[in-house]
C-alpha cells in the first residue's frame, strides 16, 4: 500500500482566514507556533509603525494579534495588505501546527 501525501497550497485568498486564524491562536499551540505568531504580530506592528502618521491613524489601536482578529470582518477588509498578511500567517501557522504533530508521531 502506498504512503499518504499531504499537499499544502499557499496563497489561496478566496476565504476569510481571520476566523481560522482566531481558532489557531486559541488552540493549545506548540511552542514553535506560539513563537511564530508572536513574531508575526511584532512584524505587523513594525510595518504599520513605518507608515506615515496619517496612515497610522487610520488603523485602530491594537496590542496583540488577538486584538487585530477581534476587529469586525468589514474593518479588516478595509486593509487589503493586512488581510493578505493575516491569510499568510494563518497558512504558515497551520503548516507549523501540522508539522509539529508529524514530528511528535
N, C-alpha and C positions, 0 to 999 in steps of 0.2 A: 504494500500500500504506500502511496506517495505521501510526502510531507505536505503540511498545510503552508500556504504562503499568505501573508497579510500585506496588503498594499495600502499605503497612505498617500492621499492626494493632497498636496499643499497648494494653497492659492484659491480654493473654491470659496467665493464670497457671495454665494447665492442664498445663504441663510443667515439668520441673526445669531451670531456666535456669542453674544453677550449672555444669553440665558445659559448656554452650555459652559461658558467660562465661569459664570457665577457658581454653578454646580461644582465645577472642577476646583474652585477656590474653597468651597465649603467641605469638600471631601477630606478624608484623613490622608492628606498628601504626604508622600515620602519626602525626606529632607531635600533631595536634589530638586524636586518640583517646587517646594517652598522657596528654595534659593532662587530658582529661575523666575518665579512670579515676583519675588522681591526686587530682583534686578530689572525685570521688565517694567515694573512700576517706577523705579528710580529713573530709568531711561525716558519714560513718558514725561515725567516731571522735568527732567533735564531739557528735553526737546521743547516743551512748552515754555520753559524758563528762558530759552534763547529767542523766543518771538519778541516782537516789539511790544511795548507796554500796552498799546491799543489792542493788539491781537490777543495778548494775555488776558485782558479784561473781559473778553468775550467768553472765556472759559469759566465755568463755576469753580469755586474753591473745592479742593479735594486733598485728602491726606493719606489715601490708600487706594489700592486697586478696587477694594470693595466700594469706596465712595463713588468712583467712576461708574462702576457697574450698577449702582443704585439710581443713577440718573435715568430718567424716562427714556424709552427707546427713541422717541422722536427727538429728544435732546441730543443723544449720541449721533443720530442720523444727520444732524446739522454739521458734524465734523467728520467728513469722509476719511481724512487721514487717520484720525483717532479710531474710527470704526475699522479701518483696514489693519491698524496696529493691534487692536483687540482680537480681531479674527486670527491674525498671525500668532499672537500669544496663546490663544486657545488651541490652535492646531499644533503648535510646538509643545505646549503643556500636555496635551492629550497624548502625544507621541512619547514624551518623557515618562508620563504615568504608565503607559503600556510597556515601555522598555524596562521600567523598574520592576514590573510584575514578571516579565520574562526572565530577568536576571535572578529573581528570587526562586524560580522553579528549580 
